[in-house]
Amino acid sequence: MRYWLLLSLVAALVIGLGSGFELLFRLAFLIAVLLIVGPIWAWARLRGVRVTVERGAGITQVGDRFSQRVTLSHHGRLPRPLIEFREPSDLPGHQTGAILNLREDGSRSWKATTECRQRGRFTLGPAVIVGSDPFGLFRVQRRVAEPFSLLVFPRQVEVPGFALPSSALPEHGHRQRRGNQASTSAVTIRDYAPGDGFHRIHWPSTARLGKLMVKEFELETSSDLWLVLDLDRRVQRGQGEKSTEEYLVTIAASLAGKFLRAEYSVGLLVGGASPVLVPGGRGSRQLRRILEALAEARATGDGPLAQVLGQQGHHLDHNSTVVVITPSWESDWPEALGQLVRRGTQAVGILVEASTFGEAPVPAAAGEALATTGVPTYWVDHGDNLAAALARPRSRASAPRPDREALAV
């Protein structure tokens, strides 16, 4: 806009000098005043305005609500009309833009709430306020809050009926909390917490900092349970919440939460173009590691499940249980899983049938191959109640079907 004003000023002066028309000189004077006063007016409108953005924790879960409170205030004798607040964000549904009028010595505050419907890592901000002159010709903005990172974990549902084969259950006394065990190498130190053994105290750090510090040991890689998630792009169907990808991630997150709360050691292998491995661990910290990996996992490349099992199978413990969660109708991956079973690994299959999400072959061959090797198999269709679908293993022809309520508890 200012460029047009400059061109208009030059044109008015040139034509005025050539024609001697007095009105053009007055117009040029008015444009010159606007060019000088407009930016100053826009800047002065923001002077003294303070902004406070109060946000909650940087972690939430699909289905929960993220809230923040924004307060604009100023202390002065003159009002501040038409102050615009902006906060760009890639979080779906997040809207915090507003245009406010601040009275003298006044403030305005509002709460913005967004329902988190998509997992992933999102950025809010940087937040800015914008002021303008009365004609809207000049705009000045000022940053008032730095970018904020929000991590949205996948949804978790209760699956009380899902159970591992009895032969896969750890022996009595096998499960222990990892935090009370020491491995061969300490990787960090932390503050002492009630229950920590005195043999774990790191005395040099305690003397230096003046408070008790304990050694944090490297997590063991052994695991009672491995969750193998198939994110091969070629076998995914559906879009958004109604996709095999979201069902797979929700099932993996739900099982991780269930068995970590039961004090199992749980590891995660996410298959696809670039497999992701989360070594086995226990407790709330391990659940957070797994949920972080699942929040950002995407089916963006080709990585056949059979290939992933073949190349990454050496990471899976021979005496553990592997739960494979896949929509794949290909017939070669059950053979790769069978090789792990023959090495002593227990296995469970969860087939999310892609043909109920879109056009895809029915995985009859895969189901028959799993049944032949004695692998318990659960079937999940689009719209199934997950708690009911994962209540007991069954053959594809068995009935009745679970209640159909998408991702319900």
C-alpha positions in Angstrom: 0.0 0.0 0.0 2.8 2.4 0.9 4.3 1.9 -2.6 1.0 3.0 -4.2 1.0 6.1 -2.0 4.6 6.9 -3.0 3.7 6.5 -6.7 0.6 8.7 -6.1 2.7 11.3 -4.4 5.2 11.5 -7.2 2.4 11.5 -9.9 0.6 14.3 -8.1 3.7 16.4 -7.8 4.8 15.9 -11.5 1.4 16.6 -12.9 0.8 19.5 -10.5 4.1 21.1 -11.5 3.3 20.6 -15.2 -0.2 22.0 -15.0 -0.1 24.3 -12.0 -3.3 22.7 -10.7 -3.5 23.7 -7.0 -5.7 20.7 -6.0 -2.9 18.3 -7.0 -0.5 20.0 -4.6 -3.0 19.7 -1.8 -3.4 16.0 -2.6 0.4 15.5 -2.6 0.5 17.2 0.8 -2.2 14.9 2.2 -0.4 11.8 0.9 2.9 13.0 2.4 1.2 13.4 5.8 -0.3 9.9 5.5 3.2 8.5 4.7 4.6 10.1 7.8 1.8 9.9 10.3 0.4 6.4 9.4 3.4 4.3 10.5 3.8 6.3 13.7 0.1 5.9 14.5 0.3 2.1 13.9 3.4 1.9 16.1 1.9 4.0 18.9 -1.3 1.8 19.0 0.9 -1.1 20.2 3.0 0.9 22.6 2.4 -0.2 26.2 0.3 -3.2 25.2 1.2 -6.3 27.2 0.3 -9.8 26.2 0.3 -12.9 28.4 -0.2 -16.4 27.0 -0.9 -19.1 29.6 -0.7 -22.6 28.2 -1.1 -26.0 29.7 1.3 -28.9 29.4 3.0 -29.6 26.1 1.7 -33.1 26.0 -1.9 -34.2 25.5 -3.8 -37.1 23.9 -6.2 -37.6 21.0 -9.7 -36.9 22.3 -8.5 -34.5 25.0 -8.8 -30.7 24.9 -5.9 -28.3 24.8 -6.5 -24.9 26.4 -4.7 -21.6 26.7 -5.6 -18.2 28.1 -4.6 -15.0 26.3 -4.7 -11.7 28.1 -4.1 -8.3 26.5 -3.7 -5.2 28.8 -2.3 -1.7 28.8 -1.9 1.1 31.3 -2.5 4.5 29.8 -4.9 7.3 29.5 -5.9 6.7 25.9 -7.8 3.6 24.6 -6.2 1.2 22.2 -8.8 0.3 19.5 -8.6 -2.6 17.0 -5.6 -4.5 18.4 -5.3 -7.8 16.5 -3.9 -10.9 18.1 -2.6 -13.7 15.8 -1.2 -17.1 16.5 -0.6 -19.3 13.4 -0.6 -23.0 14.1 -0.6 -26.3 12.3 -2.8 -27.9 15.0 -6.1 -28.8 13.3 -9.0 -26.7 14.5 -6.8 -24.3 16.6 -8.1 -20.7 16.3 -6.9 -17.9 18.6 -7.1 -14.9 16.3 -9.0 -11.9 17.7 -9.5 -8.2 17.2 -10.0 -6.3 20.5 -10.7 -2.8 21.7 -8.8 -1.9 24.9 -10.1 0.8 27.1 -7.9 3.2 29.0 -6.1 1.2 31.8 -8.0 -1.8 30.5 -7.5 -5.5 29.7 -9.2 -8.2 27.8 -8.8 -12.0 28.4 -10.2 -15.1 26.7 -9.7 -18.8 26.8 -9.2 -20.8 23.6 -9.9 -24.5 23.7 -9.1 -27.0 20.9 -10.2 -30.6 20.7 -7.2 -32.7 19.7 -8.4 -35.0 17.0 -5.0 -35.9 15.3 -1.9 -37.3 16.8 1.5 -35.8 16.1 3.8 -32.9 17.0 2.4 -29.5 16.3 3.6 -25.9 16.6 1.6 -22.9 18.0 3.0 -19.5 17.3 5.0 -17.3 17.3 2.1 -15.1 18.6 2.0 -11.5 17.4 -0.1 -8.4 17.9 -0.8 -6.1 15.0 -1.7 -2.4 15.0 -2.7 -0.2 12.1 -3.5 3.4 11.3 -7.2 4.5 11.2 -7.4 3.9 7.5 -5.7 0.5 7.6 -3.0 1.6 5.2 -0.1 0.8 7.5 0.3 -2.2 9.8 2.9 -2.9 12.5 3.3 -6.2 14.3 5.2 -7.2 17.4 6.1 -10.7 18.5 4.7 -11.4 22.0 5.2 -15.2 22.5 7.7 -17.7 21.2 6.7 -20.8 19.3 5.2 -23.6 21.5 5.5 -27.3 20.7 2.5 -29.5 21.4 2.8 -33.3 21.3 -0.5 -35.2 20.9 -0.3 -38.8 21.9 -2.5 -41.4 20.1 -5.8 -42.4 21.7 -5.7 -45.3 24.2 -8.7 -47.5 24.9 -9.3 -50.1 27.5 -8.9 -53.7 26.2 -9.5 -55.8 29.3 -10.3 -59.0 27.4 -7.0 -59.1 25.5 -4.6 -61.7 27.0 -1.3 -63.3 26.0 -1.1 -67.0 25.6 -0.6 -68.7 29.0 2.7 -70.2 27.9 3.9 -66.7 27.2 3.4 -65.3 30.7 6.6 -64.6 32.6 7.4 -66.9 35.5 6.6 -65.8 39.0 9.1 -63.2 40.2 10.5 -62.6 36.7 9.1 -59.1 36.4 10.8 -56.4 38.4 10.8 -52.6 38.0 13.7 -51.6 36.0 14.4 -48.5 38.1 15.5 -50.7 41.0 18.0 -52.7 39.0 21.5 -51.7 38.0 23.0 -52.6 34.7 26.7 -52.6 33.9 26.8 -48.9 32.9 25.4 -45.7 34.4 24.4 -43.1 31.8 23.2 -40.2 33.8 22.4 -39.0 37.3 19.2 -37.6 38.9 17.8 -36.4 42.2 17.4 -39.0 44.9 13.8 -40.2 45.3 12.3 -42.2 48.3 13.0 -45.9 47.6 16.3 -45.5 45.8 19.0 -47.8 47.2 21.9 -46.1 48.9 24.3 -48.2 46.7 23.1 -46.1 43.7 24.1 -42.7 45.3 26.7 -40.9 43.2 28.8 -39.4 45.9 31.0 -37.0 43.8 27.9 -35.3 42.4 26.2 -35.3 45.9 29.2 -33.5 47.4 29.4 -31.0 44.5 25.7 -30.1 44.4 25.0 -30.4 48.1 22.1 -32.8 47.7 21.7 -36.5 47.2 22.1 -37.6 43.6 21.6 -41.2 42.3 22.9 -43.0 39.2 20.5 -43.8 36.4 21.5 -47.0 34.6 21.1 -47.9 31.0 17.8 -49.7 30.2 18.0 -53.4 29.4 17.0 -54.4 25.9 15.2 -57.6 26.9 11.5 -57.5 26.8 8.6 -59.7 27.9 6.4 -58.3 25.1 7.2 -56.8 21.7 4.6 -54.9 19.7 5.3 -55.0 16.0 3.4 -52.3 14.1 3.1 -52.6 10.3 3.1 -49.1 8.7 3.9 -50.3 5.1 2.2 -47.6 3.0 1.1 -50.1 0.3 -1.3 -52.0 2.6 -3.0 -49.0 4.3 -6.6 -48.0 3.5 -8.9 -45.3 4.6 -8.4 -41.6 5.5 -7.8 -39.8 8.8 -9.5 -41.3 11.8 -11.2 -43.8 9.6 -8.0 -45.4 8.4 -6.2 -48.6 9.1 -3.2 -46.5 10.1 -5.0 -44.9 13.0 -6.6 -48.2 14.1 -3.1 -49.8 14.2 -1.6 -47.0 16.2 -4.5 -46.9 18.6 -4.3 -50.7 19.2 -0.5 -50.5 19.8 -0.9 -47.6 22.2 -3.7 -49.4 24.1 -1.7 -52.6 24.4 1.4 -50.8 25.5 -0.5 -49.0 28.3 -2.2 -52.2 29.4 0.9 -54.3 29.8 3.2 -51.6 31.1 0.6 -51.0 33.9 0.8 -54.7 34.6 4.6 -54.3 35.0 5.6 -56.1 31.9 8.7 -55.1 30.0 7.4 -53.8 26.6 9.3 -52.9 23.4 8.1 -51.5 20.1 9.1 -52.1 16.5 7.4 -49.8 13.9 7.8 -51.3 10.4 7.8 -49.3 7.2 10.3 -47.7 4.9 12.5 -46.7 7.9 11.8 -49.1 10.9 11.8 -47.5 14.4 12.9 -49.6 17.4 12.1 -48.7 21.0 14.0 -51.1 23.2 12.2 -52.9 25.9 11.5 -51.1 29.2 9.0 -50.7 32.1 7.0 -48.1 33.8 5.6 -44.7 32.9 8.9 -43.5 31.3 8.7 -46.4 28.8 5.1 -45.7 28.1 6.0 -42.1 27.2 8.8 -43.3 24.9 6.4 -45.6 23.1 3.6 -43.0 22.8 6.1 -40.4 21.5 7.2 -42.9 18.8 3.6 -43.7 17.9 2.5 -40.0 17.9 5.0 -39.3 15.0 4.8 -42.6 13.2 3.5 -42.3 9.6 2.9 -44.8 6.8 4.9 -42.8 4.3 7.0 -45.5 2.6 7.2 -49.0 1.3 8.4 -51.6 3.8 6.9 -55.1 3.5 6.2 -56.7 6.9 8.0 -59.9 5.9 11.1 -57.9 5.2 10.9 -56.0 8.5 10.5 -59.2 10.5 13.4 -60.8 8.6 15.8 -57.9 9.0 14.8 -56.8 12.5 13.8 -60.1 14.0 17.2 -60.5 15.7 16.2 -57.6 18.0 13.3 -59.6 19.3 14.0 -61.8 22.3 13.6 -65.5 21.7 11.8 -66.0 25.0 9.4 -63.1 24.6 6.0 -62.7 23.0 5.6 -60.8 19.7 2.2 -59.2 18.9 2.1 -58.3 15.2 -0.5 -55.6 14.4 -1.1 -55.3 10.6 -3.6 -54.8 7.8 -1.4 -56.8 5.4 -3.1 -59.4 3.1 0.2 -60.6 1.8 0.9 -64.3 2.4 4.7 -64.2 3.1 4.8 -62.4 6.4 3.2 -65.3 8.4 6.2 -67.5 7.2 8.7 -64.8 8.6 6.7 -64.8 11.8 6.8 -68.6 11.9 10.6 -68.6 11.8 10.6 -66.5 15.0 8.1 -69.0 16.5 10.4 -71.9 15.7 13.2 -70.1 17.5 11.1 -70.1 20.7 9.2 -66.8 20.4 5.5 -66.7 21.3 3.4 -64.9 18.7 -0.1 -63.2 18.5 -1.6 -61.7 15.4 -4.0 -58.8 15.2 -5.3 -58.4 11.6 -7.0 -55.0 10.9 -8.9 -56.0 7.7 -8.1 -53.4 5.1 -11.0 -54.5 2.9 -13.5 -53.0 5.3 -11.7 -49.6 5.0 -11.5 -49.5 1.2 -10.8 -51.6 -1.8 -8.3 -54.3 -0.8 -7.9 -58.1 -0.9 -9.3 -60.2 2.0 -6.3 -61.5 4.0 -7.6 -65.1 4.0 -4.3 -66.7 3.1 -2.5 -64.8 6.0 -5.2 -65.9 8.4 -5.0 -69.5 7.3 -1.2 -69.5 7.6 -1.4 -68.1 11.1 -3.9 -70.7 12.1 -1.7 -73.5 10.7 1.2 -72.3 12.8 -1.0 -72.1 15.9 -0.7 -68.3 16.3 -3.8 -66.8 18.1 -5.3 -64.3 15.8 -7.6 -61.3 16.5 -9.6 -59.7 13.7 -10.6 -56.0 13.6 -12.9 -54.4 11.0 -13.7 -50.8 10.4 -16.2 -49.6 13.0 -15.6 -52.4 15.5 -15.6 -51.8 19.2 -11.9 -52.4 19.9 -12.6 -53.8 23.4 -14.9 -56.4 22.0 -12.8 -57.2 18.9 -9.8 -57.8 21.1 -11.6 -59.8 23.7 -10.7 -63.2 22.3 -9.0 -64.7 19.3 -11.2 -66.2 16.6 -11.1 -67.5 13.1 -12.4 -65.2 10.3 -15.6 -67.2 9.9 -16.5 -67.3 13.6 -19.5 -65.3 14.9 -21.0 -63.2 16.3 -19.1 -60.1 15.2 -18.2 -57.5 17.8 -20.3 -54.3 18.4 -19.5 -51.8 15.7 -18.5 -48.5 17.3 -15.3 -47.0 16.0 -12.4 -46.8 18.5 -14.8 -47.1 21.4 -13.9 -48.2 24.9 
